[in-house]
């Protein structure tokens, strides 16, 4: 039950980061790396939106208890039999 509420909270945070990316851009400013690599105008905004979507996906992963299987699969990449 804790995973459900924790995941839902993380999804809500990611949703607001995605929706309010313009507000975040005005308050935090543009990043030179994002403007250079992700586009001329709006690269930082795109970076904030991508960060929000990644947080939403992390929230759903935690909400539906998929993170344990993903961590196990990722650990098998680095560990050999």
Buried (B, 14 or more C-beta within 10 A) or exposed (E): EEBEEEBBEBBEBBBBBBEBBEEBBEEEEBBEEBBEEBEEEBBBBBBBBBBBBEBBEBBBBBBEEEBEEEEEEEEEEEEEE
